[in-house]
Every structure is written in C-alpha cells, then in structure tokens.
Amino acid sequence: MRRPIIAGNWKMNKTPSETMQLIEELKPLVRNAAAEVVVCPTSICLFAAKAAIANSNIVLGAQNVYFEDKGAYTGEISCDSLLELGVTYVIIGHSERRQYFAETDETVNKKVLKVLQKGMKPIICVGEKLEEKELGVTSEVVRSQTKKALANVLPTDIEKIVIAYEPIWAIGTGLTATSQDANNTIREIRAAVEEMFPGRSQDIRIQYGGSMKPENASQLMGMSDIDGGLIGGASLKAGDFARVVNY
Ligand code: 13P
C-alpha cells in the first residue's frame, strides 16, 4: 500500500517568524492525519521550520537544491545544508523553476540523482502547458519528462521517489483537472515508470497538484492512482491545509 502524501509548497511566501506561526497553528490540526504531512517553506525559513516541527508528525521539504556537492556556485544551496536542517523531501523541477529559472529535464535529472545519493527524497514535478493540452499531447509530454527525470536512477530507489503531476494551466488559476483526467494522466506516468523499471511502478507515489483545495481534495484522493497532493495556495492557511490533509 502506498501511504498518501500531502505536501504544502509555500513558494516564495512567509518569513521565518510567519513560518513558525503557521507550523504552530498546523500542528494540532494534522496530528492524527493518516497521510504523510510535508511542508516546504523557502530555504531561508527551513531553520525556523526545523525548530517548529519538533515533536510533531510534520516532515520538512525544500523547494529546490543544487546538484553539486559544494564550491563556487554563488547563491545555490547544497544537499548537505538541507540535510543539516532536517530536510527529508526536495521539490525538483517545479514548472515555475522550469519557466523562470531555466530548469531543464537535464538539470532535474542531475538534482534527482544527487538528492537520492544524499539520502533525501525527491518530489519531481511534471505537467503539460495549456497549448500542449489543447494539442492533445499531454501524455507524451509527461511521459518524456518522467523518463528524463528518472534516467540512471537505481531500481531500488524508486520507492523513495514522489512524482507530482501538475498541469501548468491548473496552477494558481482555480482551474483543476477533473479527477478522472488527473487519474488518467497519472496512470500514464506510472506506465512510463513501469517501462523503465519493470515491476516497480506500484511502489512510486504520484501526487496531483494544481488548485487542489478543501473542496476538491476528497474527490481527487478517492481516485485509484492519485496518492497525494502538492498544494500551493491552500497550504498557506493552516485551516485550509489541514482540511486537505484530513480529506
Ligand atoms: P496551487 O495549489 O496554488 O494551484 O499551486 C499548485 C502548485 O504549484 C504546487 O506546487
């Protein structure tokens, strides 16, 4: 059985003190959650978050990392620093990073391999643009992104990986894929994993992301292949995020 995983991607929101406050509000609301609960603040708020999640069931994630161990890479952040701050998950290849910060399938793959090597777990984001959806090439796009992201991954590491299917047109727009469409595309992603890693695809958890909120969480989570959610806007209020977590 795949344990559901609900992760909050806070994006560039909340200061360190606001991070502590939001986590304090969240803790009692998600204490009895069946799902794994992850919060992903900005890198500079991870130190505050580490202290705030102590003695709770909340797990820490980062929004990005660099694929080199250390060195002359001004402004980048290493896996070792994330590990010291108690980070378990790292979001890799979010569409906003692909769009605004030149993230490519190749850099995504390098980051996935480094994060696994360092003992953390990647949350790999894939998803089609509106034009691609309209052209009817969603399946090809997400299959290609998935296979490139997973190149050279060890079959034994598959169970540590989370993939987030986030249709770009659904992010921050209030538009959501229908639960049936989201499930179908996630099945395509799982099929691509199966082609690369025969017999392993049932071990990988695949989330849906894109305007997931309290009102649609239970329907999405009720689908056969949707194992969790990557939540943007609705993760910034403790009450809303808790309602998604406790779908
Ligand atoms: P929204 O939930 O705000 O649409 O954002 C989704 C997302 O991009 C999570 O990574």
Residues whose N, C-alpha, C, O or C-beta is under 5 A from the ligand:
A	BS01	13P	N9 A170 I171 G172 T173 G209 G210 S211 M212 L230 I231 G232 G233 A234
